Each structure stands twice: as C-alpha cells, then as structure tokens.
Amino acid sequence: MGAALPYFVPMDPEILDAPAALESVRRRVDEVLASFLLERRESMATMAPEAAEMVDELRRVVEAGGKRIRPAFCYWGYRAAGGDDGEPIVRAAAALELFHTFALIHDDVMDESETRRGQASTYARFAGARAGEPGALRFGRSVAVLVGDLAAVLADEAFIGSGFPPERLLPALRRYAVMREEVAAGQFLDIRGPAPTASADRVASLKTGAYTVEGPLHIGALLAGALPELLDALSRFARPLGLAFQLRDDLFDQGEAGLAGSFGAKVNQLIDEARSALADLAIPEEAAEALGSLAGALTLPAG
C-alpha cells in the first residue's frame, strides 16, 4: 500500500468518539423526537391514514443513526449564555435534528444517493417499492421531496412549540431562518459545479459549517438571551470548528486519497484555532468543558 498515511479517518464520519457532552443531549433529544413524531403521526393519520407513512419514514431515518451534533451545539450554546437546563431547550434542540433530517433527505435526492446511514435512502426505498413499474424513480424522488418538506415543517412546529417565551423565541427564529438560507445557498453553490478553492471553502462554510456549529450555537445562545458580544465570541470558536468538521467529512468521503495531502493537518490546525478562541470565552465552566470536548472529538490523531 506504500508509506504509512499521516492521519487516520475513523469509520464514523461524524465524530470520533461520543463525549458525555454529546451523549447526554442525544439521549434526551431522542426521547423528545420519539414522542413528538408519534404525536404527529396520529395527527397525520387523522387527516389521511395513508399519509401517516410519511411520518413513519421520518421516524425510520431519524432512528437509523446520527450523533445529534447540531442539537448538542444548540444545547451547549444555550448553557454557555447562562440558560438553565430544562425541557424547552431540549425540544428546541430536537427541532434542529428534524431540520437536519430534511437536509439529508433532499441531499440524497440531489446526489442520487441510494443509501443513508447504512440503509436505503428515502428516495431509493420508495422507488424500490415500485421497482419494474413505469415512473418508479420519479415516484421515489417525489415522495422523498415530500417527506423532506414534512421534516422541515415539523422542525418549525417543534421549535415554535418548544416552550420559550416570545421575547426569547423571536430572535432565535430569526437566526434559525438565516441558518436555513445559508444551507440553501451552500447547497446551490455545491450543485452548480466545480469551484475554485476559495469558493470551495465558502461552500463548506455555508452548506455544513454554518448549520453544524455556528448556527446551532447562536440559536441556543439567543434562546438564553445572549447579547451580540457573546454571539461574536461564539462565532470565533464556531467558524474554524465548522470548517474543520466539513474538511473531516470530505476526508472520510475521499478515503486514503484525501489523506495524502495536507488536509488532515489543516483539520487539526482549525480545531486548535477553535480551542484557542474557546479559552477566551467568558462562559460557565461546564459549558466551556462541554464545547471543548466536542471540538476535541473531531481531532484526527497522528498515525
């Protein structure tokens, strides 16, 4: 195989290990999602029994895996801004996982990806259900678009109904809207074709970094009443970390070829930059430790 590679990419493209700061949020978010989707299924079945299958598909995708990274950053952004633990922030964080599910389902349609998290993608599953019939692929794609749209609608519903007072909810909703616009812009830049290196970083920042780290952090912090100064400080931590997350994901996708260059070192350099910014943040110790552990879990060990 040749010389040993300088970096190792783990089998899970999202995160190396699941620190306690992530696992504690994941368990609570999963409980909220299970209960919420069951309620929405019952509501959908009342409208049209057949349409409840869309909620069943959402539940399948959500339960297939994922580390709940975005909910974790939302939760710890809230705690960083002085918010007290409680069910409202967990419900708001769970809404971001539903938005992420929308993005994944639509991304699979655009990429024509047949698998997601080791299982059939939504579009492939429904197309396969009509395999051999005329229009099977069109049916699969159409259902996937609708299921993705439903995930986005339910994300909004879960967020608005999270239990925060209007004076906290409205600023967070505005930031949530900006995050969604950033994802759409990044996805458009991604599908329009190859771009120069400078544009590639911009795509990574918009498509993944902005809604993986910075957006969720800001949303959580705003739900706790954060002032602009704290949001700016959180951005100095979040932006290099978000770019590191995207580069790390790209390395996983490229396999050994991606590791042959300098990107592995760049990932760790960006994480060091994020940690340095975190050290300057005047936030509660528990939140600082949690955010530090989330950043550290993305580090690529030398090998």
Buried (B, 14 or more C-beta within 10 A) or exposed (E): EEEEBBBBBEEEEBBBEBBEBBBBBBEBBBEBBBEBBEEBBEEBBEEEEEBBBBBEBBBBBBBBEBBBBBBBBBBBBBBBBBBEEEEBBBBBBBBBBBBBBBBBBBBBBEEEBBEBEEBBBBBBBBBBEBEEEEEBBEBBBBBBBBBBBBBBEBBBBBBBBBBBEEEBBEBBBEBBEBBBEBBBBBBEBBEEEEEEEEEBBBBBBBBBBBBBBBBBBBBBBBBBBBEEEBBEBBBBBBBBBBBBBBBBBBBBEBEEEBBBEEBBEBBBEBBBBBBEBBEEBEBBEEBBBBBBBBBBBBBBEEE
